């Protein structure tokens, strides 16, 4: 996958600084995951064209296993770095699940109750039970931190549990996590981007009209990242709904299709990121349009023609050739102005024009 994976891994193993080793290992595995997602998307396209191909299905299954293994390694490195060097981002749902693994399911069940008073009473009973269990977990964390005072992850969990207990003290009728109240009957396995982002297709159409390849790919990535966030949020809700409704084929099918779409989006994002890294945007100041027209009157017309080709690599090469041609004409024009200034140094207009061309 990553062409120099083994070489980079061998070099990482030689690093003596533990923090740097984890950073480099994290970067390597994130690169590997990008490659795996791209490979999976390519295999999925082949499978779509050849449905039922056992060989391709097996290869996709193997890639999925590698993605899971790589994710585990990524999380391990992130956890180590957070514990020893970084700021910990707390996931409230996970903190709650450590104390009471069934809390989310219980909340979902309670929120099926339409009577707000009864629902509040049931939530209060659940939260008071959670607070008792939370206090036990707090004692465990305090003991752990006492023996390992630099454990930032344990400290973050401790602070979050204290915050949640304070929330319960303030109003025990409110859930600590968002209830999943999806109507099982309304869940369909069919997935489209516009279900998740209502204006996705319209925005994608607008992006397709962008002529600058760098700006176009950047806009594509921004849109696809936004859609990916929505996909992962729905998957999280559906997986919880699946626990309460095991065997529901529509829920399972929708989760699988959402994951497939997310893989495709991430493969596209990775491909665009590679192109953007290899083709950085040139933000250099250029001469005024009027100056360019003076030396190459057809410049803009040629640029428009190049941008209409649709092939980013061909566009890049053609623009490069056009700019080199224009630079030569600018140099010739500067020589002409130098001669004129040498003969007539008092002519301010020519001096100003030369200064503009030399920027």
N, C-alpha and C positions, 0 to 999 in steps of 0.2 A: 504493500500500500504506500507507505511513506518510503521513498526510494532509499534514503540514508538512515532508516530507522535504527538498524543494528549498530551502525557507526556512532550515531548520536547517543544511543543507549550505553555503549561501551565508554564513551567520553564522560557521560553522566556518572557512571559507576566509579570513575576516578576522582570525582569531586569530593573533597574532604569536608567542606562546609555543608552541614546538614540542611540549612535553610536554602542555600543555592541549589542543592541537589533536588530538593522537592520542587522548587520553582521550575527548573529545567525539565524535570520529569513530567510536571503538569503541562508545560508547553508542548512537550513531545506527544503526550497522550491526547491532548486537544487537537493537535494536527492529525493524529491517527484517526480520531473520531470523525473529523471533517472528511477524511478520505473514505472512511467506512460508509458514511451517510451518502456520499457521492456514488460509491460503488453500489450501494443498495438501490438508489434511485435508478441507476443505469440497468441493473438487473431486473427491476420492477417493470421498466419499459419493455425489456425483452420478453418478460413473462406475459405482459399485456398483449404482445403480438403473437405469443405462442402459449396460450392458456393451457394449463395442465402439464406443462413440461416439468417432470420430476427433478431433472438435473438442476434447472434454474431455481426451483422451489427449495431444494436442498442447499444450494449456494446462498440463497437469501437467508435461510434459517441459520447457516453458519456465520454469516455476517452479523445477524441479530445477536448471536451469542458473543461475538467479539465486541459488539457495541456495548452489551451489558457488562462484560469484563472490563472494558476500557472506562466506562462510566464509574465503575467501582473504584478503579485506580485514581481517576480524576477526583472523586469525592474524598478519598483517603488523603491525597496531597492537599486538597483545599482545607480539609479539617485540620491537618497538621499545621499548615501555614496560618490558619485562623487562630489556633491554640497558642502558637508561639510568636507570631509576628503581626497578624492583621486584625481588622475589625470584623466581628462575627455578625452575620445577618441572620436574625432569628426568624424561624418559621413557626408561627404560633400553632398551626395545625399539628405539627410534629411534636411540639412541646406538650400539647394537650393529650395527644395519643400516647405519649410515654407514661403519663400519669393514669389515663383511662383509655385503653385501646378502643373501647366501644362507645366513647362519648359522641362521636359524629353520628353514628347510627341511631343512638338514643335521641339526639336532637332532631334528626330527620323524622323520626316516628312521632315525637311530640308535636312537631309543626304540621302534622296531618290533622291535628285537632283544630277545629274552626273557632271554638269558644276561646277568646283571648284570656279570660280569667283562669280557666282550667289549664290552658297552655302555660300561663305564668306560674301557676302552682306547681306543675310538673317540672318546669325548668328550675324552680327554686330548690326542689328536692334533689334534682340531679346536680346542681351546682354546689349545694352544701356537701354532698357526697364527694364531689370533685375536690373541694377545699380540704377535706380531711386527708384524702390521698395525697394531695399536693403538699401538705405540710410534712408528710413522711418523706416525700421526694426532696423537699427543701433541706431536711436534716442530712440526707445522703449527700447532697451536693455540697453543703457546708463542710462536711467531714472530708470530702474529696478535695475541695479547694484548700483546706487547711494543710493537707499533705502535698498538694501541688498548687501553690498560689499563683502560678503563671498560666493556668489552664483557662484561657479566655472563653472557650466554648462552654465550660461548666458555669463560669461566671455569668455568661449571657443567658443561659437557661435559668439560672437562679433568679436573676432580675426579672425575667419574663414571668416566671411563676409568681413572684411577689406582686407583679403588676396585675396578673389575672386574679389573684386572691383579693386585691384591692377593688378590682372591678366587681367581683362577686359581693363584697361588703357593701358597695355602693348600690348595686341593683342585681339581686340574685335571679331575677326573672328573665334576664337577657342571656342568650347563648354566647359562649366564648369563641365559637366558630360559626361561619355562615351556614345556615341550614340549606341542604340540597332539596329543593322542592319541585324538581322536574316531574312532569306528569309522564309516567311510564308509557301510557297509551299513546302519547304524542311523539315518542322517540322513533325516528326512522333511520335506517342504516345509510340511506342516501345522503351524501355530503356535497355541498357546494360552497365555494368561498363566500358568496353573497349572503349565505345563512349566518355567517360569523361576522363578516364585515359588510354591512348592507351596500356600501358604495365601492366595493372592491373592483368590480368589473369596470365601472366608470373611471376610477382612478388609474386602473391598468391601461385603459384606452388612452387617457391623457398622457401617461408616461410613454406610451409607444410613439407619440408624436415628438418627443424630445430628440433633437438631432445630435446633440453632443453625446458621444458614447459614454464618457465618464459620468456625466450628470444623469444619463439614462439608467446606467447600472446602479448608481447610488440610490436613485429614486426607487428602482425595483427592489433593492435590498431593504430600504426603509419600509416599504409597503408589505413585503413578505415577512419581515420581522414582526410587524404589527399583527398580521394574520396568524403567524405562528404562536404568538402570545395568547390570542383568543382560542386557538385550537387546544393548547395545553391546559388552559383554564377549563374548557368544556370536558376534556378527557378526565381531568381530576374529578369533576362532578359526576361524570358517567361511571367512573370506576367505583365511586361510593354507591351510586344507584345500583350498580351491578351486584354489589355485596348483598343488598337487600332484595334483589331480584335475580338470583342465580338461574342460569339457563335461558334467560331472555335473549333470543337471537338478534333482535333489532338493536339492543344495547351493545352486544358484542360486535355486531357488524359495524355499527357506527364508530365504536372505539377503534376498530381495525382500520376503517377508511380514514378516520381523522389522523391516525398515526402514519398512514401511507401518504396522505397529503402533506403532513408535516415533514416527512422524510424528503419529499420532492422539493418542498420550499427550501429546506436547509441545504440540499444539494445545489440548488440554484444560487443560494446566498454564498456558499463556499466557492463556487465557480466564479461568481462576480467578484468576490473578495480577491481571488487570485489574479484576475484580470486587472482590477483596480491597483493592486500592489505592483504589478508589472508595468502598468501604464499610468504613473502618477500625473495628476492634472497640472498643467503648466500655468502657474499664476503670475508669470513674469509680465511686467508692464509692457505694452506694445505701443507702437506709434499711433497717432491719431488716424481715424479712417480716411480723412481727407488727404493726409500725407501718403497713405498706401495707394489711394486712387491716382495720385499724381504719378507715381512710379509704375503702377500696375493697374490700369483702369478696369481690367476684367477680374480683379482679385475676388470680389464678393460673389460674382457670377460663378466663378470656378469653385469657390467654397460651397455654394448651394448645390452645385452639380455633384460634388464629392459626397456631401452629406446625404444625397438621395440614393447612393449606391446600396446602403443598408448593411454592408459588411464592415464591422469596426476595424479590422486589421487593414483592409484595403483603404479605408478612410484615413487611417493614421499615416500610412505610407504616402498617400496622395497629398495630404496636407503638408507633410514634411517636404516633399519635392516642391510643392507650390511656394512654401515659405522660403526654401533655399533659393529658388528663382527670384523671389521678391527681394530677398536680402541682397542678392547680386545687383539688382536694379537700384536698390537704395544706395549701395556703395558707389555705383556709377554716378548717381545723382549728387552724392556728397562731393565727389571729385569735381563735378561741374561747378558746384557752389563754391568749393575752395578756390578754383581758378577765378571765378567771378569776384570773390572777396579779395583775392590778391590784387586784382586789377582795380577794384573799387571798394576799398575797406570801409568807406563811409555808408555803404548801403546796409542799413539796419535790417531790412526785411529779409534779405538773403541770409544774414547771420542768424536771425531768429529761426528761419526755416531749417538751416543746417543743425541748429541745436535740437530742434524737434525730431529730426531724422536720426540723430545720434543717441537718443535716449535709450 
